[in-house]
Amino acid sequence: MEIDNLPIISTSGIAVDIDETLSWTVGYVMEQMQKLFGNPENISVREMVAKYRYTQNVPYWQSEDALRWTKENRMSNELQRALPLIENADIYLHEIHKIVPVAAYITMRPQAVLEGTADWLRGHTFPEAPIICMPDNIKFEEGIAWKGTLLGKLYPAVKGIIDDNAGLLKHLPADYEGIIFVYDHAQIDSLLNAVPCKDWQAVYEEIRKRF
């Protein structure tokens, strides 16, 4: 994947993902979708997240109406502002920022929700850093490939990322030398420098070992 107009990184450090890393986006969205589109398994939001992880994996939410709703809300600044914070993410990221600066927030969110995303980060007093959203010409389904390619291009200014999506590892360059701190995972099978971190305390401890 070609990437034009690489963002300028003024401070060398580590990147941070947002959805499911800082904000519990999927939990909030699944709660709304259970009300709107049903919950035939009669399971809690947390059980649904544990089973499917992302809304696109829930088999009974693949109707045109459900897909249209998710697409429209992906473009909603108001939804971004309403998202719940993952417990202690703000506290630990400030401590991490003292060890290695947050160089950028890199998200698969579209450019259209940059304003709502910035408001949410400021509202929770996260460290200030550029927000890199996915370009409008990239389809959502191609977002993870875009992110992997981007991280390869930004290294070594961006030395790695804290990200919940283990699928990112498949889209990094084979010779990528950065460190991927895979949040909310107890184990990872990868030839790259991937560090599983079950929670934010583990992220902090692993970063402290390496920087």
Summary of the structure (lengths in Angstrom):
residues: 211
radius of gyration: 16.7
end to end distance: 30.3
largest distance: 49.1
contacts: 633
relative contact order: 0.18
helix: 47%
strand: 17%
